[in-house]
Amino acid sequence: MSRSWSPRPRRRYNPAPPRSLWRKLLDYGLTIILLGLLILLAARLDRFETRQAEGAAVIKDGDSLTLGTERIRMRGIDAPEHQQICRKDGADYPCGKMARQALVRLIAGNKVTCSGWQRDRYGRLLGDCKAGGKDLNRAQVEAGWAIAYGDFETEQATARAGKAGIWAGTFEEPQAWREGHHEGPAERRHGTLASLGDALREIFRFR
């Protein structure tokens, strides 16, 4: 038994209609804008260069210090202000001064190295700091003498559960204390969104 076979009809190729003048101009414009952004980004890459400072530290409080001429604000943490008072066992105590003393003990006279690329509203370098092989930012939160401020949430949870440092009593968050004592506008947390915002500002900052 034989089967009949008929070839399939060939599809016709229909060429795409030519682009309109406006579409061509739009494509050219988008290309020029994209090239301009790439050139701008390449010209601003030096603004994202990691800066490093090291030397003997002059410690201001539990999260800020000076290395030579570079003022450092330790990134991702927030310690009680130097004049701040907290409460424990029904009595006030100088938690701000104790937070500073905790940082002094951590450094223990060793050379401090801090690195970062962002700066806060006071022009201080937001730094990750180390001394004697210790991560000072992390250690201050682990010891309970600073709270997480965009980083180190796990370390804070451990310190809080163990009632370490200021978690042994009650305290006002440092940011709220600053606002209540007219210390200026609130400082942004040092998390990922803040980093992205800083990057965009640096790219489009024309000075």
Secondary structure by P-SEA (a helix, b strand, c coil): cbbbbbbccbbbbbccccccaaaaaaaaaaaaaaaaaaaaaaaacccccbbbbbcccccccccccccccccccccccccccccbbbbccccccaaaaaaaaaaaaaacccbbbbbbccccccccccccccccccaaaaaaaaaccccccccaaaaaaaaaaacccccccccccaaaaaaaaccccccccccaaaaaaaaaaaaaccc
